[in-house]
Amino acid sequence: MQERQVDLSERVAQVKRKTRPWKSIIALVLAIASAIISHLASPRRKSNVLFSAPDWTYRIVWAGTAVLFLIFGSMATYGLARQARQLLEPRVGVAYSAIVRYAILIVGAFTTLLLTLVLFGVPVSQLVLGGALTTVFVSIAAQQALGNVFAGLVLMLARPFKVGDEIRLRAGSLGGGGTLDGTVTDIGITYVRVDTSGGLISVPNSQALNAVVGPIPPDGGNGAQVAAVSDGKSGTPGAPEQPQPSPPGPV
């Protein structure tokens, strides 16, 4: 009986996961339709083409559909962000799928709020200008952190190495002569963690992306050594040629 209940709950969960994308798509379609109706019923329009009715009826339709757009737009944004996280999590990991989810939430919430204000006739030019300036200043202040985040996304997509690989990083920005050998233990949002002989080291994603990456040589050295060649005439390789004794003459 318990096994049947568990099996039934798993099937219900699978059905819910399959129907969630359609809920987000339907909410998005309803949001677009509400925005169009609210725009057509706006009192700022000189002529209304929806239906013949008193002015107060148009105002109710205009305000009501604008509120519906805010509700459906929020539902669609939240649903699409959740679906994107579930889709990307098996491929890029929990950390980066969470970043994509937050980015969709922020962009979707800002767009929904902005369009709602436009539908209500609120001037948003100054708001957009102020938000753009704030974004520029924040981006400049957090340039290094954002660079590590985007470099981490490139590492996750390009996959020059993965967790568990024994790698050698070589770059001028790295300490210890510019070479770092170790095993990758984690690829995070801002750092790549490498387990070396000296302990666990966190390398910024931007430096790991700019470094030359390769497997550790079997001998652990810096490369093949060039063998010295003897000239056959001297006892020491590479030494100047020594005079050879002449054969003895006739007696």
SULNORDA-V81434 format. One record per pair of residues at least 24 apart in sequence whose ideal C-beta (glycine too) atoms are under 10 Angstrom apart, sorted by the first residue. I is the first residue (numbers start at 1). GAP is how many residues later the second one is. If there is no record, write none. Layout:
i={I | I}
gap={GAP | GAP}
This chain:
i={17 | 17 | 20 | 20 | 20 | 20 | 20 | 21 | 21 | 21 | 21 | 21 | 21 | 22 | 23 | 23 | 23 | 23 | 24 | 24 | 24 | 24 | 24 | 24 | 24 | 24 | 24 | 24 | 25 | 25 | 25 | 25 | 26 | 26 | 26 | 26 | 27 | 27 | 27 | 27 | 27 | 27 | 27 | 27 | 27 | 27 | 28 | 28 | 28 | 28 | 28 | 28 | 28 | 28 | 29 | 29 | 30 | 30 | 30 | 30 | 30 | 30 | 30 | 31 | 31 | 31 | 31 | 31 | 31 | 31 | 31 | 31 | 31 | 31 | 31 | 32 | 32 | 32 | 32 | 33 | 33 | 33 | 33 | 34 | 34 | 34 | 34 | 34 | 34 | 34 | 34 | 34 | 34 | 34 | 35 | 35 | 35 | 35 | 35 | 35 | 35 | 35 | 35 | 35 | 35 | 35 | 36 | 36 | 37 | 37 | 37 | 37 | 37 | 37 | 37 | 37 | 38 | 38 | 38 | 38 | 38 | 38 | 38 | 38 | 38 | 38 | 38 | 38 | 38 | 39 | 39 | 39 | 39 | 39 | 39 | 40 | 41 | 41 | 41 | 42 | 42 | 42 | 42 | 43 | 44 | 62 | 62 | 62 | 63 | 63 | 65 | 66 | 66 | 66 | 66 | 66 | 66 | 66 | 67 | 67 | 67 | 69 | 69 | 69 | 69 | 70 | 70 | 70 | 70 | 70 | 70 | 70 | 71 | 71 | 72 | 73 | 73 | 73 | 73 | 73 | 73 | 73 | 74 | 74 | 74 | 74 | 74 | 74 | 75 | 76 | 76 | 77 | 77 | 77 | 77 | 77 | 77 | 77 | 77 | 77 | 78 | 78 | 78 | 78 | 79 | 80 | 80 | 80 | 81 | 81 | 81 | 81 | 81 | 88 | 91 | 91 | 92 | 92 | 92 | 92 | 92 | 92 | 92 | 93 | 93 | 93 | 93 | 93 | 93 | 93 | 95 | 95 | 95 | 95 | 95 | 95 | 95 | 95 | 96 | 96 | 96 | 96 | 96 | 96 | 96 | 96 | 96 | 97 | 98 | 99 | 99 | 99 | 99 | 100 | 144 | 144 | 144 | 145 | 145 | 145 | 145 | 146 | 146 | 147 | 147 | 147 | 147 | 147 | 148 | 148 | 148 | 148 | 148 | 148 | 148 | 148 | 148 | 148 | 148 | 149 | 149 | 149 | 149 | 149 | 150 | 150 | 150 | 151 | 151 | 151 | 151 | 151 | 151 | 151 | 151 | 151 | 152 | 152 | 152 | 152 | 152 | 152 | 152 | 152 | 152 | 152 | 152 | 153 | 153 | 154 | 154 | 154 | 154 | 155 | 155 | 155 | 155 | 155 | 155 | 155 | 156 | 156 | 156 | 158 | 159 | 160 | 160 | 160 | 160 | 160 | 160 | 161 | 161 | 161 | 161 | 161 | 161 | 161 | 162 | 163 | 163 | 163 | 165 | 165 | 165 | 165 | 166 | 166 | 166 | 166 | 167 | 167 | 167 | 167 | 167 | 167 | 167 | 167 | 168 | 168 | 168 | 168 | 168 | 168 | 168 | 168 | 168 | 169 | 169 | 169 | 169 | 169 | 169 | 169 | 169 | 169 | 169 | 170 | 170 | 170 | 170 | 170 | 171 | 171 | 171 | 171 | 171 | 171 | 171 | 171 | 172 | 172 | 172 | 173 | 173 | 173 | 173 | 173 | 173 | 174 | 174 | 174 | 174 | 174 | 174 | 175 | 176 | 177 | 178 | 178 | 179 | 179 | 179 | 180 | 180 | 180 | 181 | 181 | 181 | 181 | 182 | 183 | 184 | 184}
gap={66 | 69 | 59 | 60 | 62 | 63 | 66 | 58 | 59 | 61 | 62 | 65 | 66 | 57 | 52 | 53 | 56 | 60 | 51 | 52 | 53 | 54 | 55 | 56 | 57 | 58 | 59 | 60 | 51 | 54 | 55 | 58 | 46 | 49 | 50 | 53 | 44 | 45 | 46 | 47 | 48 | 49 | 50 | 51 | 52 | 53 | 44 | 45 | 47 | 48 | 49 | 51 | 52 | 80 | 43 | 47 | 38 | 39 | 41 | 42 | 43 | 45 | 46 | 37 | 38 | 39 | 40 | 41 | 42 | 43 | 44 | 45 | 46 | 81 | 84 | 37 | 40 | 41 | 44 | 32 | 35 | 36 | 39 | 30 | 31 | 32 | 33 | 34 | 35 | 36 | 37 | 38 | 39 | 85 | 30 | 31 | 33 | 34 | 35 | 37 | 38 | 77 | 80 | 81 | 83 | 84 | 29 | 33 | 24 | 25 | 27 | 28 | 29 | 31 | 32 | 82 | 24 | 25 | 26 | 27 | 28 | 29 | 30 | 31 | 77 | 78 | 80 | 81 | 82 | 26 | 27 | 30 | 76 | 79 | 80 | 25 | 24 | 25 | 78 | 24 | 77 | 78 | 79 | 78 | 77 | 57 | 58 | 59 | 56 | 57 | 54 | 49 | 50 | 51 | 52 | 53 | 54 | 55 | 49 | 52 | 53 | 43 | 46 | 47 | 50 | 42 | 43 | 45 | 46 | 47 | 49 | 50 | 41 | 45 | 40 | 35 | 36 | 38 | 39 | 40 | 42 | 43 | 31 | 34 | 35 | 38 | 39 | 42 | 37 | 32 | 36 | 27 | 28 | 29 | 30 | 31 | 32 | 33 | 34 | 35 | 26 | 27 | 30 | 31 | 29 | 24 | 25 | 28 | 24 | 25 | 26 | 27 | 28 | 68 | 65 | 66 | 60 | 61 | 63 | 64 | 65 | 67 | 95 | 59 | 63 | 70 | 93 | 94 | 95 | 96 | 54 | 57 | 61 | 91 | 92 | 93 | 94 | 95 | 53 | 56 | 57 | 59 | 60 | 61 | 91 | 92 | 93 | 59 | 91 | 50 | 53 | 54 | 90 | 53 | 46 | 60 | 62 | 44 | 45 | 59 | 61 | 44 | 60 | 43 | 57 | 58 | 59 | 62 | 40 | 41 | 42 | 43 | 44 | 56 | 57 | 58 | 59 | 60 | 61 | 39 | 40 | 41 | 56 | 57 | 55 | 56 | 59 | 39 | 41 | 53 | 54 | 55 | 56 | 57 | 58 | 59 | 35 | 36 | 37 | 38 | 39 | 40 | 52 | 53 | 54 | 56 | 57 | 36 | 52 | 51 | 52 | 54 | 55 | 32 | 37 | 50 | 51 | 53 | 54 | 58 | 31 | 33 | 49 | 51 | 28 | 48 | 49 | 51 | 52 | 53 | 54 | 26 | 31 | 33 | 47 | 52 | 53 | 54 | 25 | 24 | 29 | 30 | 29 | 48 | 50 | 51 | 28 | 29 | 49 | 50 | 25 | 27 | 41 | 44 | 46 | 47 | 48 | 49 | 43 | 44 | 45 | 46 | 47 | 48 | 49 | 52 | 54 | 25 | 32 | 34 | 38 | 39 | 41 | 42 | 43 | 44 | 45 | 41 | 42 | 43 | 44 | 52 | 32 | 36 | 37 | 38 | 39 | 40 | 41 | 42 | 35 | 38 | 39 | 30 | 31 | 33 | 34 | 37 | 38 | 27 | 29 | 33 | 34 | 36 | 37 | 26 | 25 | 45 | 33 | 34 | 32 | 33 | 43 | 27 | 28 | 31 | 34 | 35 | 36 | 39 | 34 | 33 | 24 | 29}
